[in-house]
Amino acid sequence: MAALLLKIFLPLSLAIIMFGMGMTLVLQDFTNVFKQPKAVITGLINQIILLPLLAFLLALLFHLDATMAVGIVILAACPGGPTSNMITQICNGNIALSVSLTAIASFTSMITINLLASFALDFFGSDLENTSIKLPVLDTTLQIMTITLIPVSLGMLVRRYKADFAVAMEKPMKIASTSIFILIFIGIIVTNLNILGDALLRVGHVTLILNLATISLGYFIAKSIKLSYKDAIAIGIEGGIQNGTLAFVITTSILENIEMAIPTAAYSVWMYVTASVLMWQLGKKHKKVAIG
């Protein structure tokens, strides 16, 4: 039942939520993002360079064993998950920037994950250092298309031709987004219950620091170079919400090492906890501003 929840119901629900997000966007939102690419570049640097670097440093600082160290680096090398777009919407960040970063980072990760994972396997002296890593490129591409790009595009078409309906649906879709987020969190807990206790005990502190550091670093770097508040929110969340599903596939199916998935299990808990706090605080802040 739990597997069915994560493999079918949640991806379908996310696609519906992405469709709702698309109804809040117009083409100009994306053209504005790429006309001023500073935000995209900053987000990609935070996601592709700083996050894996932080993972390496934390693995060394806390003297993680080879399996845990490689596992946390593989997690950090993965792109942002589709839920980052949903969380950005609830937090009133720049949705177009978030969707763009998810798409670009997902495609570039086909190269960067191979490089970083191979380096980590060699650097930390794992017994798997000679393992060949071949990512499921087609499956990952289809996942990006079906959960993110296609639903958003369809939603934008509705916004273009049925603007009144799109505006009327904005509040109901935000409520639905929050409900879906709760279901995802429950699904993560249920499907990983057997390893969560061990995961949090062994690398819970490290993964929490990694999550908080990445979100904070992305946000404050964005603000320091004069990006907007909405851009900073999107960049911070995109860096902190990882594609845990892909990390599980790499560690358990490709590398065939269940123990290496432990950092992903721990991180998955923390990223949804911190996201919950952000949605509560930023959503509340947004309501106060709107009332004022």
Beta strands, then each sheet from edge to edge (+ up, - down):
end
